[in-house]
Amino acid sequence: MHMRTATFSAVIFFCSFFSSFAEARPVQCLLQVDGRVYIDGDCYFKPLSSGSGGFQIAGAGGKYFAYLYVEGPDMGSGHWNGAIDEARAHTPLGALRRDGACWTNATVKLCAW
């Protein structure tokens, strides 16, 4: 019974996660953290409902995803799931500065074209 509950929970999570991207559009993205690339190429982009310019991206397959929150002119912060298939974007990316289509700091590069 425990396995059935775990499987059901996983199905519910993935359905709700990908349904949240139903309004998303395909773009090209880059998510690089501490020199390691987690998303590079096709991804899904969805503006956040706040209207502030923030957005979320998810790599093909949804293994990694990130959120960017705009906090001022060319300034923001981000979070990502940090571990493959983790269900929450609980790992901070820190304060980020806009550089064209990218948001960066000393250890992070988050881009969407």
C-alpha positions in Angstrom: 0.0 0.0 0.0 2.9 2.4 0.8 4.3 2.0 -2.8 0.8 2.8 -4.3 0.6 5.9 -2.1 4.1 7.1 -3.2 3.3 6.4 -6.8 0.0 8.3 -6.6 1.8 11.2 -4.9 4.4 11.3 -7.6 1.8 11.3 -10.4 -0.1 14.1 -8.7 3.1 16.2 -8.3 4.1 15.8 -12.0 0.6 16.5 -13.3 0.4 19.7 -11.2 3.9 20.8 -12.1 3.5 20.3 -15.8 0.0 21.7 -15.8 1.5 24.9 -14.3 3.6 25.1 -17.5 0.5 24.6 -19.7 0.6 28.4 -20.4 4.4 28.3 -20.8 6.1 28.8 -24.1 9.3 27.1 -25.4 12.4 29.2 -25.4 16.2 28.7 -25.0 17.5 28.8 -21.5 20.7 28.5 -19.5 21.0 27.7 -15.8 24.5 27.5 -14.6 25.3 27.2 -10.8 28.8 27.0 -9.4 30.2 26.3 -12.9 27.9 23.4 -13.6 25.3 23.6 -16.3 21.9 22.3 -15.4 19.7 23.6 -18.3 21.2 24.5 -21.6 18.9 24.7 -24.6 15.2 24.0 -25.0 13.1 24.9 -21.9 9.8 26.2 -20.9 9.3 29.8 -19.8 6.4 31.2 -17.9 6.0 34.8 -16.6 5.0 35.0 -12.9 1.5 36.2 -12.3 2.8 39.2 -10.2 3.5 41.2 -13.4 6.8 42.3 -12.1 8.9 40.7 -14.9 9.7 37.6 -12.9 9.5 34.2 -14.5 10.0 30.5 -14.1 11.9 28.2 -16.4 12.0 24.4 -16.5 14.4 22.4 -18.6 13.1 19.7 -21.0 11.8 16.9 -18.9 11.3 19.1 -15.8 14.3 17.7 -14.0 15.5 21.2 -13.1 13.6 24.4 -12.7 14.2 27.9 -11.4 12.3 31.1 -10.5 13.5 34.7 -10.9 11.9 37.4 -8.8 12.4 41.0 -10.0 13.0 43.3 -7.0 14.0 46.5 -8.7 15.5 47.9 -11.9 17.9 45.2 -13.1 17.9 43.6 -9.7 16.3 40.3 -8.6 16.7 37.1 -6.7 16.2 33.5 -7.6 15.6 30.0 -6.3 15.9 26.6 -8.0 15.2 23.0 -7.1 18.9 22.2 -6.6 18.6 18.5 -7.0 17.4 16.4 -9.9 13.6 15.9 -9.8 13.3 17.8 -6.4 9.7 19.1 -6.2 10.4 22.5 -4.7 12.6 25.5 -5.7 14.0 25.8 -2.2 17.6 26.4 -3.0 18.5 30.1 -3.1 20.4 31.5 -6.1 21.0 34.8 -4.2 20.9 38.3 -5.4 21.1 38.6 -9.2 21.7 41.5 -11.6 20.3 41.7 -15.1 22.7 41.5 -18.0 20.6 41.4 -21.2 18.6 38.2 -21.2 20.5 36.8 -18.3 20.5 37.3 -14.5 23.9 36.7 -12.9 26.0 36.9 -9.8 29.5 35.4 -9.0 28.2 31.8 -9.1 24.9 31.9 -11.1 23.9 32.5 -14.7 20.2 32.3 -15.4 19.1 33.2 -18.9 16.0 32.9 -21.1 16.0 33.9 -24.8 
